[in-house]
């Protein structure tokens, strides 16, 4: 992660990945089948024509794959699902997956290619974000 990856005319930089057990709060919260994985990335069109940015895929070590979700409800800076970049344009944002927690490889395909060889893989190590610990208070004593 964090390195420049070129696939055809697209240049990807995968910045970070964050696991979430839900998106949003309360009754409006969106719940996953497994867990949500938000991947923050930048993609640039280095070509001379408008270019479609294809959907991304998570690849598990057991051979299973999980496609990018086409709804970004509750995802800040969602990159969108149908994406076209003009020449020299750069987009920043997050893409969303629903997959069991674990380490994955992110498959970054070349645009408009049917050739299965036109892609790059980026390792996404498994890391849960630590939860914030609130200070403990004792009943009857003022909190500090």
C-alpha positions as CSV (number, residue, x, y, z in Angstrom):
1,X,0.0,0.0,0.0
2,X,1.0,3.6,-0.6
3,X,3.0,2.8,-3.8
4,X,2.2,3.9,-7.3
5,X,0.7,1.0,-9.4
6,X,0.3,1.5,-13.2
7,X,-2.3,-0.7,-15.0
8,X,-2.8,0.4,-18.6
9,X,-3.5,4.2,-18.6
10,X,-4.6,4.1,-14.9
11,X,-2.3,4.9,-12.0
12,X,-3.6,3.7,-8.6
13,X,-2.3,4.5,-5.2
14,X,-4.0,2.5,-2.4
15,X,-3.6,4.6,0.7
16,X,-5.3,2.6,3.5
17,X,-8.0,0.1,4.3
18,X,-10.5,0.1,7.2
19,X,-12.8,-2.6,8.5
20,X,-16.2,-1.6,9.8
21,X,-19.0,-3.7,11.4
22,X,-21.6,-1.2,10.2
23,X,-22.0,2.0,8.3
24,X,-24.0,4.8,10.1
25,X,-25.7,4.7,13.4
26,X,-28.9,3.7,15.0
27,X,-31.9,2.5,13.0
28,X,-30.4,3.9,9.8
29,X,-27.2,1.8,10.1
30,X,-26.3,-0.3,7.2
31,X,-25.2,-3.8,8.2
32,X,-22.9,-6.1,6.1
33,X,-23.3,-9.8,5.5
34,X,-19.7,-10.3,6.7
35,X,-17.8,-7.0,7.5
36,X,-17.4,-3.8,5.5
37,X,-14.0,-3.0,4.1
38,X,-13.4,0.6,3.0
39,X,-10.3,1.1,0.8
40,X,-9.1,4.6,0.3
41,X,-7.3,5.2,-3.0
42,X,-6.3,7.6,-5.7
43,X,-6.7,6.8,-9.4
44,X,-5.3,8.9,-12.2
45,X,-5.8,8.6,-16.0
46,X,-2.4,9.0,-17.6
47,X,-3.8,8.3,-21.0
48,X,-5.0,10.6,-23.8
49,X,-8.6,9.5,-23.9
50,X,-11.5,9.4,-21.4
51,X,-11.1,6.1,-19.5
52,X,-13.5,3.9,-17.6
53,X,-12.3,2.8,-14.1
54,X,-13.5,-0.8,-13.7
55,X,-14.8,-2.3,-10.5
56,X,-12.2,-3.7,-8.1
57,X,-12.1,-7.1,-6.5
58,X,-10.8,-8.6,-3.3
59,X,-9.0,-11.9,-3.6
60,X,-8.7,-14.2,-0.6
61,X,-5.9,-16.7,-0.1
62,X,-8.5,-19.6,-0.3
63,X,-9.4,-18.5,-3.9
64,X,-12.6,-16.7,-3.0
65,X,-13.3,-13.3,-4.5
66,X,-15.5,-10.4,-3.3
67,X,-16.6,-7.7,-5.8
68,X,-16.8,-4.0,-5.0
69,X,-20.2,-2.9,-3.8
70,X,-22.2,-0.7,-6.1
71,X,-23.8,1.3,-3.2
72,X,-21.8,3.7,-1.1
73,X,-24.4,4.7,1.5
74,X,-22.6,5.8,4.7
75,X,-19.2,5.8,3.1
76,X,-17.4,9.2,3.4
77,X,-15.8,10.3,0.1
78,X,-17.3,7.3,-1.8
79,X,-15.6,7.1,-5.2
80,X,-18.8,5.9,-6.9
81,X,-19.3,2.7,-8.9
82,X,-19.5,4.0,-12.5
83,X,-16.4,6.0,-13.0
84,X,-14.9,7.7,-16.0
85,X,-11.8,9.8,-15.9
86,X,-10.8,12.5,-18.4
87,X,-7.1,12.6,-19.5
88,X,-4.8,13.7,-16.7
89,X,-7.7,13.7,-14.2
90,X,-7.3,12.3,-10.7
91,X,-10.0,11.1,-8.3
92,X,-9.7,10.4,-4.6
93,X,-12.1,8.4,-2.5
94,X,-13.1,5.1,-1.0
95,X,-14.5,1.9,-2.5
96,X,-16.5,-0.6,-0.4
97,X,-16.5,-4.4,-0.1
98,X,-18.4,-6.9,2.1
99,X,-16.1,-9.7,3.0
100,X,-15.0,-11.8,6.0
101,X,-12.3,-10.1,8.0
102,X,-8.8,-11.1,6.9
103,X,-5.9,-10.3,4.7
104,X,-6.6,-9.9,0.9
105,X,-5.1,-8.9,-2.3
106,X,-6.8,-6.0,-4.1
107,X,-7.2,-6.7,-7.9
108,X,-6.8,-3.5,-9.9
109,X,-7.9,-4.2,-13.5
110,X,-6.9,-2.3,-16.7
111,X,-9.9,-0.4,-18.2
112,X,-11.8,-2.0,-21.1
113,X,-9.6,-5.1,-21.2
114,X,-11.0,-8.6,-21.5
115,X,-7.5,-10.0,-21.1
116,X,-7.3,-11.6,-17.7
117,X,-3.6,-10.7,-17.6
118,X,-4.1,-6.9,-17.5
119,X,-4.3,-6.2,-13.8
120,X,-2.1,-5.6,-10.8
121,X,-2.4,-6.9,-7.2
122,X,-1.9,-4.9,-4.0
123,X,-1.6,-6.6,-0.6
124,X,-4.1,-5.5,2.0
125,X,-2.8,-6.9,5.3
126,X,-5.4,-7.6,8.0
127,X,-5.5,-4.9,10.6
128,X,-8.5,-3.9,12.8
129,X,-8.6,-0.3,13.8
130,X,-8.2,-0.1,17.6
131,X,-11.3,1.1,19.5
132,X,-11.1,4.2,21.5
133,X,-10.9,3.5,25.3
134,X,-13.0,5.9,27.4
135,X,-11.8,6.8,30.9
136,X,-13.4,4.7,33.6
137,X,-15.4,6.6,36.3
138,X,-16.4,5.4,39.7
139,X,-20.1,6.0,40.7
140,X,-20.3,8.9,43.2
141,X,-16.9,10.3,42.3
142,X,-16.5,13.2,39.8
143,X,-14.8,12.1,36.5
144,X,-11.4,13.6,35.8
